[in-house]
Amino acid sequence: MSNQNYQDLLETLHDCMTACNHCFNSCLQEDDVKMMAECIRLDRECADICSYLESAISRNSPFIKELATVCAKICTACGEECKKHQHDHCQKCADACFKCADACKKIS
């Protein structure tokens, strides 16, 4: 399957990575950073796997489906953690994570 066939997923991955990076940075500014530790950790994991899968798709890796399965799992975990927090950045990140997990599940 060519990169063009993955265009929607590439955009979703990029949007999720951006949302996670924003959430990560915003969580570091919160008054109780310790309370946000798991959110911060999962934001990093999620941003990294989204970036890696985006890169793998661009080079037509033979492991795209397997990576998408892992990406969906991490995105779901990050979304579940982010939705626990009422901060706007966490809620937006959760939405992006769940959308990305769904998109990854469609190809895995």
FENQUIUR-V588376 format. One record per residue. N is the residue number from 1. RES is the residue in one small letter. SS is DSSP state (A for helix, B for strand, O for the rest). OMEGA is omega in radians with two decimals (* if undefined). NEAR is the number of other C-alpha atoms within 8 Angstrom. Layout:
n: [N;N]
res: [RES;RES]
ss: [SS;SS]
omega: [OMEGA;OMEGA]
near: [NEAR;NEAR]
//
This chain:
n: [1;2;3;4;5;6;7;8;9;10;11;12;13;14;15;16;17;18;19;20;21;22;23;24;25;26;27;28;29;30;31;32;33;34;35;36;37;38;39;40;41;42;43;44;45;46;47;48;49;50;51;52;53;54;55;56;57;58;59;60;61;62;63;64;65;66;67;68;69;70;71;72;73;74;75;76;77;78;79;80;81;82;83;84;85;86;87;88;89;90;91;92;93;94;95;96;97;98;99;100;101;102;103;104;105;106;107;108]
res: [m;s;n;q;n;y;q;d;l;l;e;t;l;h;d;c;m;t;a;c;n;h;c;f;n;s;c;l;q;e;d;d;v;k;m;m;a;e;c;i;r;l;d;r;e;c;a;d;i;c;s;y;l;e;s;a;i;s;r;n;s;p;f;i;k;e;l;a;t;v;c;a;k;i;c;t;a;c;g;e;e;c;k;k;h;q;h;d;h;c;q;k;c;a;d;a;c;f;k;c;a;d;a;c;k;k;i;s]
ss: [O;O;A;A;A;A;A;A;A;A;A;A;A;A;A;A;A;A;A;A;A;A;A;A;A;A;A;O;O;O;O;O;A;A;A;A;A;A;A;A;A;A;A;A;A;A;A;A;A;A;A;A;A;A;A;A;A;A;O;O;O;O;O;A;A;A;A;A;A;A;A;A;A;A;A;A;A;A;A;A;A;A;O;O;O;O;O;A;A;A;A;A;A;A;A;A;A;A;A;A;A;A;A;A;A;A;A;O]
omega: [-3.08;3.11;-3.12;3.12;-3.14;-3.01;3.14;3.12;3.12;3.12;3.13;3.09;-3.13;3.12;3.13;3.11;-3.13;3.12;3.12;3.10;3.10;3.13;3.10;-3.12;-3.13;3.11;3.12;3.14;-3.12;-3.12;-3.12;-3.08;3.14;3.12;-3.09;-3.01;-3.12;3.09;3.12;-3.12;-3.12;3.03;-3.14;3.13;-3.07;3.11;-3.12;-3.12;3.09;3.11;-3.13;3.12;3.08;3.11;3.14;3.11;-3.09;3.12;3.09;3.12;3.07;-3.07;-3.07;-3.11;3.13;3.11;3.11;3.09;3.12;3.14;3.13;-3.14;-3.13;3.11;3.12;3.12;3.13;3.12;3.12;3.12;-3.09;-3.10;3.07;-3.05;-3.05;3.14;-3.13;-3.13;3.11;-3.14;3.11;3.11;3.13;3.13;-3.14;-3.14;-3.14;3.09;-3.13;3.11;3.13;3.14;3.12;3.14;-3.12;-3.12;-3.07;*]
near: [3;6;9;5;7;9;8;7;10;10;8;12;13;11;9;15;13;9;12;13;11;9;13;12;8;9;11;9;7;8;4;6;10;5;6;11;8;8;12;12;8;12;13;11;9;15;13;9;10;13;11;8;13;11;8;11;12;8;6;9;8;4;7;12;8;8;10;13;11;8;14;13;9;12;13;11;9;14;14;9;12;12;10;6;8;7;6;6;10;12;12;9;14;14;9;13;13;11;9;14;13;9;10;13;10;6;7;10]
//
